[in-house]
Amino acid sequence: MQHDVSIDESTRAQLIELAPAMRARAGEVAQLILQRIQSTIPAYARPLEGTFGEAIVGGVEQGVLEFVDRLVDPGSTGTGTAELFRLLGRYEVIEGRGIDVLHAAYRIGARVGWQALSEFGQRSGLPVSAMCELAGALFAYIDELSSLSHEGYTAAQARAAGALERRRKRLLDRMLGDPAPAHGELGALADAARWPLPEQVVVVVLDPPGGQHPSPTPELDADVLVDLESDQPCLVVPAGRGRTEELGRALAGWRAVTGPAVDVADARHSLRWARGVAALVRDGVLPGRPLTDGAEHLVALWLLSDAALAARLARQATEPLSAVAVKQRERLAETLSAWLETRGGAPEIAAQLGVHPQTVRYRLHQLEDLYGERLHDPDTRFALTAALRVRRLLSRRTE
């Protein structure tokens, strides 16, 4: 936006007469400004070459000339100066600098410009009142140029952030998709996304309570790849110690399940396992917590990976118990499971179940009668242990 600068008409009349001399000095003043900027700001100390250098040199000289034009003709709109100074802001993004560096250059330009202008005004015999008006006009103009560059910087930053996010999303999708990425593919995608490729990652599956994303959006470290927009939101996190607590704090309001740490090329497996554990949490088989470590529940996931087969194993394991009443069947199944898992004596099993040791001995005798020699076969005992655990897990499933 062009700033309106109020200058007294008598002052403007004097400036119109002085304008040719002021324009003649534009190149000299521009060089003074550039020299001071380069000697003061290290980021601009390198030779002003190529497209960037041309933009800086041209921008400063064109800015000086347009300032003179504005003084003598308030309606002057310049010839592309606004776009040129927006371009300077965009270059700061390309160069990887903050906008504060360019703002500092503008402040230096204002000081050098005012020094040159005041010397010129004194030599030309301009009154103090006119010099005050010129000072106001100069600093208003510098503010305008600074705003234009900030506008260009912000727009370029938004575009760069959007492009980077798209590249990071493409990396995440490829990492988690099938088939497995080709050798070297992830490295190229990670470089484009400015994401240091770790050796191992953990995939985190997010389950927004009630299907609604909590607000605000979680603040996550820059090394976390994020997909919150899909129907099945997830994160890819470099594996490492201390991340669980950080994630728990960042994901407050979400229900999350972390998959096990895997090699980065196998991230899709961590995703699949995390989703499987999340389904068991939703079904009530596993306890619902804000953050569930899926690596702690891989056995349950494995045992229940085929629901129909798991149910058949559970029925097959307890088939010998069908000869007793339902209540007694549950007690015997509980005792058999405790005996298989602990291989302890009656006192130890009794303590675990909260019953008298003699009760345990009686039940174990009943189990010997019902199962016979099968209890002494290692393969059968393994199968019974797994099947009874499946039965216990399935009993928690919510309808």
C-alpha positions as CSV (number, residue, x, y, z in Angstrom):
1,M,0.0,0.0,0.0
2,Q,1.4,3.4,-1.0
3,H,1.7,5.8,1.9
4,D,0.4,9.4,1.5
5,V,3.1,11.9,2.5
6,S,2.0,15.4,3.2
7,I,4.5,18.0,1.9
8,D,3.8,21.7,1.8
9,E,3.3,23.0,-1.7
10,S,6.0,25.7,-1.3
11,T,8.4,22.9,-0.3
12,R,7.3,20.8,-3.3
13,A,7.9,23.7,-5.6
14,Q,11.5,23.9,-4.4
15,L,11.9,20.1,-4.7
16,I,10.7,20.2,-8.3
17,E,13.6,22.6,-9.1
18,L,16.0,20.4,-7.3
19,A,14.8,17.1,-8.7
20,P,17.2,16.8,-11.6
21,A,20.2,17.3,-9.2
22,M,18.7,14.7,-6.8
23,R,18.1,12.2,-9.6
24,A,21.7,12.7,-10.7
25,R,22.9,11.6,-7.3
26,A,20.6,8.6,-7.1
27,G,23.3,6.1,-8.2
28,E,25.9,7.5,-5.8
29,V,23.5,7.4,-2.8
30,A,22.5,3.8,-3.7
31,Q,26.1,2.8,-3.7
32,L,26.6,4.4,-0.3
33,I,23.6,2.5,1.1
34,L,24.8,-0.8,-0.4
35,Q,28.4,-0.3,1.0
36,R,27.1,0.4,4.5
37,I,24.7,-2.6,4.4
38,Q,27.5,-4.9,3.3
39,S,30.0,-3.7,5.8
40,T,27.4,-3.9,8.7
41,I,25.4,-7.0,8.0
42,P,27.4,-10.2,7.5
43,A,24.6,-11.9,5.6
44,Y,25.0,-9.4,2.8
45,A,28.8,-9.2,2.9
46,R,29.3,-11.5,-0.1
47,P,29.7,-10.1,-3.6
48,L,26.3,-9.0,-5.1
49,E,26.4,-11.2,-8.1
50,G,23.8,-13.2,-10.1
51,T,20.0,-12.7,-9.9
52,F,20.1,-12.0,-6.2
53,G,22.8,-9.3,-6.6
54,E,21.0,-7.7,-9.5
55,A,17.8,-7.5,-7.5
56,I,19.5,-5.8,-4.5
57,V,21.5,-3.3,-6.6
58,G,18.6,-2.5,-8.9
59,G,16.2,-2.3,-6.0
60,V,18.2,0.2,-4.0
61,E,18.8,2.5,-6.9
62,Q,15.2,2.2,-8.2
63,G,14.0,2.9,-4.7
64,V,16.0,6.1,-4.4
65,L,14.7,7.3,-7.8
66,E,11.1,6.5,-6.9
67,F,11.4,8.4,-3.7
68,V,12.4,11.5,-5.6
69,D,9.5,11.0,-8.0
70,R,7.1,10.8,-5.1
71,L,8.4,14.0,-3.7
72,V,7.7,16.0,-6.8
73,D,4.6,14.1,-7.9
74,P,2.4,12.5,-5.2
75,G,0.5,10.6,-7.8
76,S,3.6,8.7,-9.1
77,T,3.2,5.0,-8.8
78,G,6.7,3.9,-9.8
79,T,7.6,1.4,-12.5
80,G,7.4,-2.0,-10.8
81,T,9.1,-1.0,-7.6
82,A,6.5,-2.6,-5.4
83,E,7.0,-6.0,-7.1
84,L,10.8,-5.6,-6.9
85,F,10.7,-5.1,-3.1
86,R,8.3,-8.0,-2.7
87,L,10.9,-10.0,-4.6
88,L,13.6,-9.0,-2.1
89,G,11.4,-10.5,0.6
90,R,11.0,-13.7,-1.4
91,Y,14.8,-13.9,-1.8
92,E,15.2,-13.9,2.0
93,V,13.1,-17.1,2.1
94,I,15.2,-18.7,-0.7
95,E,18.4,-17.7,1.1
96,G,17.0,-19.3,4.3
97,R,17.2,-16.0,6.3
98,G,14.6,-14.4,8.6
99,I,13.0,-11.2,7.6
100,D,14.6,-9.4,10.4
101,V,17.9,-9.3,8.5
102,L,16.3,-7.4,5.6
103,H,14.5,-5.1,8.0
104,A,17.9,-4.2,9.5
105,A,19.1,-3.4,6.0
106,Y,16.2,-1.0,5.6
107,R,17.1,0.8,8.8
108,I,20.6,1.2,7.6
109,G,19.3,2.5,4.2
110,A,17.1,5.0,6.0
111,R,20.1,6.4,8.0
112,V,22.4,6.6,5.0
113,G,19.6,8.1,2.9
114,W,18.8,10.7,5.5
115,Q,22.4,11.7,5.8
116,A,22.7,12.2,2.1
117,L,19.4,14.0,1.9
118,S,20.2,16.4,4.8
119,E,23.6,17.2,3.3
120,F,21.9,17.9,-0.1
121,G,19.2,20.0,1.6
122,Q,21.8,22.1,3.5
123,R,23.8,22.8,0.3
124,S,20.6,23.7,-1.5
125,G,19.5,26.1,1.2
126,L,16.3,24.2,2.1
127,P,14.7,25.6,5.3
128,V,14.5,23.5,8.5
129,S,10.7,23.1,8.1
130,A,11.3,21.6,4.6
131,M,14.0,19.3,6.0
132,C,11.5,18.1,8.7
133,E,9.0,17.3,6.0
134,L,11.6,15.4,4.0
135,A,12.6,13.3,7.0
136,G,8.9,12.4,7.5
137,A,8.6,11.5,3.9
138,L,11.7,9.4,3.8
139,F,10.9,7.3,6.8
140,A,7.3,6.8,5.7
141,Y,8.7,5.6,2.3
142,I,11.2,3.2,4.0
143,D,8.3,1.8,6.1
144,E,6.3,1.2,2.9
145,L,9.2,-0.7,1.2
146,S,9.8,-2.7,4.4
147,S,6.1,-3.7,4.4
148,L,6.3,-4.7,0.7
149,S,9.2,-7.0,1.4
150,H,7.5,-8.5,4.4
151,E,4.5,-9.2,2.2
152,G,6.7,-11.0,-0.3
153,Y,8.5,-12.9,2.5
154,T,5.3,-14.1,4.1
155,A,3.8,-15.2,0.7
156,A,7.0,-17.1,-0.2
157,Q,7.2,-18.6,3.2
158,A,3.7,-19.9,3.0
159,R,4.3,-21.4,-0.5
160,A,7.6,-23.0,0.7
161,A,5.9,-24.4,3.8
162,G,3.0,-25.8,1.7
163,A,5.5,-27.4,-0.8
164,L,7.5,-28.8,2.0
165,E,4.4,-30.3,3.7
166,R,3.4,-31.9,0.4
167,R,6.8,-33.5,0.1
168,R,6.7,-34.7,3.6
169,K,3.2,-36.2,3.1
170,R,4.5,-37.9,-0.1
171,L,7.4,-39.3,1.9
172,L,5.0,-40.6,4.6
173,D,2.6,-42.2,2.1
174,R,5.4,-43.9,0.3
175,M,7.0,-45.1,3.6
176,L,3.7,-46.6,4.8
177,G,2.5,-47.9,1.4
178,D,2.8,-51.2,-0.4
179,P,4.9,-52.5,-2.0
180,A,8.0,-51.7,0.0
181,P,10.0,-48.7,-1.3
182,A,12.9,-49.5,-3.6
183,H,16.4,-49.1,-2.3
184,G,17.4,-45.5,-2.2
185,E,13.9,-44.2,-2.9
186,L,13.2,-43.1,0.7
187,G,16.5,-41.3,0.9
188,A,15.7,-39.2,-2.1
189,L,12.2,-38.4,-0.9
190,A,13.6,-37.6,2.6
191,D,16.1,-35.2,1.2
192,A,13.4,-33.4,-0.8
193,A,11.3,-33.2,2.4
194,R,14.2,-32.0,4.5
195,W,13.7,-34.9,6.8
196,P,16.8,-36.6,8.3
197,L,16.2,-40.3,7.5
198,P,16.6,-42.3,10.7
199,E,17.6,-46.0,10.9
200,Q,14.4,-46.9,12.7
201,V,10.9,-45.4,13.2
202,V,7.8,-45.9,15.2
203,V,4.4,-45.4,13.6
204,V,1.7,-43.9,15.9
205,V,-1.9,-44.5,15.1
206,L,-4.3,-41.8,16.3
207,D,-7.9,-42.5,17.3
208,P,-9.8,-39.2,17.9
209,P,-12.4,-39.8,20.6
210,G,-15.9,-39.6,19.2
211,G,-14.4,-39.3,15.7
212,Q,-13.7,-35.6,16.2
213,H,-10.2,-34.2,16.0
214,P,-9.3,-32.5,19.4
215,S,-8.4,-28.9,19.2
216,P,-5.9,-27.4,19.1
217,T,-3.7,-29.4,16.7
218,P,-0.9,-31.1,18.6
219,E,2.5,-29.4,18.5
220,L,5.0,-32.0,17.4
221,D,8.7,-31.9,16.8
222,A,9.9,-31.0,13.3
223,D,11.3,-34.6,12.9
224,V,7.8,-36.1,13.2
225,L,5.9,-36.8,9.9
226,V,2.2,-36.0,10.4
227,D,-1.0,-37.1,8.7
228,L,-4.0,-35.7,10.6
229,E,-6.2,-35.2,7.5
230,S,-6.9,-38.8,6.4
231,D,-9.6,-41.1,7.8
232,Q,-6.9,-43.0,9.7
233,P,-4.5,-40.3,11.1
234,C,-1.1,-41.3,12.0
235,L,2.5,-40.1,12.8
236,V,5.9,-41.4,11.8
237,V,8.4,-40.8,14.6
238,P,12.1,-41.5,14.7
239,A,12.7,-44.3,17.2
240,G,14.6,-43.2,20.4
241,R,14.4,-43.1,24.1
242,G,12.3,-40.5,25.9
243,R,9.8,-40.0,23.0
244,T,6.9,-41.7,24.8
245,E,6.4,-39.1,27.4
246,E,6.9,-36.3,24.9
247,L,4.2,-37.8,22.6
248,G,1.8,-38.3,25.5
249,R,2.0,-34.6,26.4
250,A,1.7,-33.5,22.7
251,L,-1.2,-35.8,22.0
252,A,-3.4,-34.7,25.0
253,G,-7.0,-35.3,24.0
254,W,-6.2,-38.0,21.5
255,R,-6.1,-41.8,22.0
256,A,-2.9,-43.1,20.5
257,V,-1.2,-46.5,19.9
258,T,2.5,-46.7,19.1
259,G,3.7,-49.6,16.9
260,P,7.0,-51.3,17.6
261,A,10.3,-49.7,16.4
262,V,11.2,-51.1,13.0
263,D,13.8,-50.3,10.2
264,V,12.6,-47.3,8.3
265,A,12.0,-49.4,5.2
266,D,9.6,-51.6,7.2
267,A,7.5,-48.7,8.6
268,R,4.3,-50.2,7.0
269,H,4.6,-53.2,9.4
270,S,4.7,-50.9,12.4
271,L,1.6,-49.2,11.1
272,R,-0.2,-52.5,10.5
273,W,0.6,-53.7,14.0
274,A,-0.3,-50.4,15.6
275,R,-3.7,-50.5,13.9
276,G,-4.2,-54.1,15.0
277,V,-3.5,-53.1,18.6
278,A,-5.8,-50.1,18.3
279,A,-8.6,-52.3,17.1
280,L,-8.2,-54.5,20.2
281,V,-8.3,-51.4,22.4
282,R,-11.5,-50.2,20.7
283,D,-13.0,-53.7,21.2
284,G,-12.2,-53.7,24.9
285,V,-9.8,-56.6,24.6
286,L,-7.0,-54.4,25.7
287,P,-7.3,-51.6,28.3
288,G,-8.1,-48.2,26.9
289,R,-5.3,-45.6,27.7
290,P,-4.5,-42.2,26.2
291,L,-1.2,-43.7,24.9
292,T,-0.8,-47.5,24.4
293,D,2.6,-49.1,23.7
294,G,1.7,-51.6,21.0
295,A,5.1,-53.4,21.4
296,E,3.8,-54.6,24.8
297,H,0.7,-56.3,23.2
298,L,2.2,-58.1,20.2
299,V,1.5,-61.6,21.6
300,A,-2.2,-60.7,22.1
301,L,-2.2,-59.3,18.5
302,W,-0.7,-62.5,17.2
303,L,-3.0,-64.7,19.1
304,L,-6.1,-62.8,17.8
305,S,-4.9,-62.1,14.3
306,D,-7.4,-64.7,12.9
307,A,-10.5,-64.2,15.0
308,A,-12.3,-67.3,13.8
309,L,-9.3,-69.5,14.3
310,A,-8.7,-68.0,17.8
311,A,-12.3,-68.7,18.8
312,R,-11.9,-72.3,17.6
313,L,-8.7,-72.8,19.5
314,A,-10.4,-71.5,22.7
315,R,-13.3,-73.9,22.3
316,Q,-11.0,-76.8,21.5
317,A,-8.9,-76.1,24.6
318,T,-11.9,-76.2,26.9
319,E,-13.8,-79.0,25.2
320,P,-12.8,-81.5,27.9
321,L,-14.4,-79.1,30.5
322,S,-17.8,-79.3,28.8
323,A,-18.6,-82.3,31.1
324,V,-18.9,-80.1,34.1
325,A,-21.3,-77.3,35.1
326,V,-20.6,-73.8,33.6
327,K,-19.5,-72.2,36.9
328,Q,-17.2,-75.1,37.6
329,R,-15.9,-75.0,34.0
330,E,-14.8,-71.4,34.5
331,R,-13.0,-72.2,37.8
332,L,-11.2,-75.1,36.3
333,A,-10.2,-73.1,33.2
334,E,-8.8,-70.4,35.4
335,T,-6.9,-72.9,37.5
336,L,-5.5,-74.7,34.4
337,S,-4.3,-71.4,33.0
338,A,-2.6,-70.5,36.2
339,W,-0.9,-73.9,36.4
340,L,0.3,-73.8,32.8
341,E,1.7,-70.3,33.1
342,T,3.4,-70.6,36.4
343,R,4.1,-74.3,36.7
344,G,4.0,-73.6,40.4
345,G,2.7,-75.7,43.3
346,A,-0.7,-75.5,44.9
347,P,0.2,-72.8,47.5
348,E,1.6,-70.5,44.7
349,I,-1.4,-71.0,42.5
350,A,-3.8,-70.6,45.4
351,A,-2.2,-67.3,46.3
352,Q,-2.6,-66.1,42.7
353,L,-6.3,-67.2,42.5
354,G,-7.1,-66.2,46.1
355,V,-8.4,-69.6,47.1
356,H,-7.2,-72.3,49.6
357,P,-4.4,-74.6,48.5
358,Q,-6.6,-77.6,49.1
359,T,-9.1,-76.2,46.6
360,V,-6.3,-75.9,44.0
361,R,-5.3,-79.6,44.7
362,Y,-8.9,-80.7,44.2
363,R,-9.2,-78.8,40.9
364,L,-5.9,-80.1,39.6
365,H,-7.1,-83.7,40.3
366,Q,-10.2,-82.9,38.3
367,L,-8.2,-81.5,35.5
368,E,-6.0,-84.7,35.4
369,D,-9.2,-86.8,35.1
370,L,-10.6,-84.6,32.3
371,Y,-7.4,-84.1,30.2
372,G,-5.4,-87.2,31.1
373,E,-2.0,-87.6,29.6
374,R,-2.4,-84.6,27.4
375,L,-1.3,-82.4,30.3
376,H,2.1,-84.0,30.3
377,D,2.8,-83.5,26.5
378,P,4.9,-80.3,25.9
379,D,3.2,-79.5,22.6
380,T,-0.3,-79.9,24.1
381,R,0.6,-77.7,27.1
382,F,1.9,-75.0,24.8
383,A,-1.3,-75.1,22.7
384,L,-3.4,-75.1,25.9
385,T,-1.5,-72.1,27.3
386,A,-2.0,-70.1,24.1
387,A,-5.7,-71.1,23.7
388,L,-6.6,-70.3,27.3
389,R,-4.9,-66.9,26.9
390,V,-7.0,-66.3,23.8
391,R,-10.1,-67.3,25.7
392,R,-9.3,-64.8,28.4
393,L,-8.7,-62.1,25.9
394,L,-11.9,-62.8,24.0
395,S,-13.9,-62.7,27.2
396,R,-13.1,-59.0,27.4
397,R,-14.4,-58.2,24.0
398,T,-17.3,-55.7,24.1
399,E,-20.3,-56.6,22.0
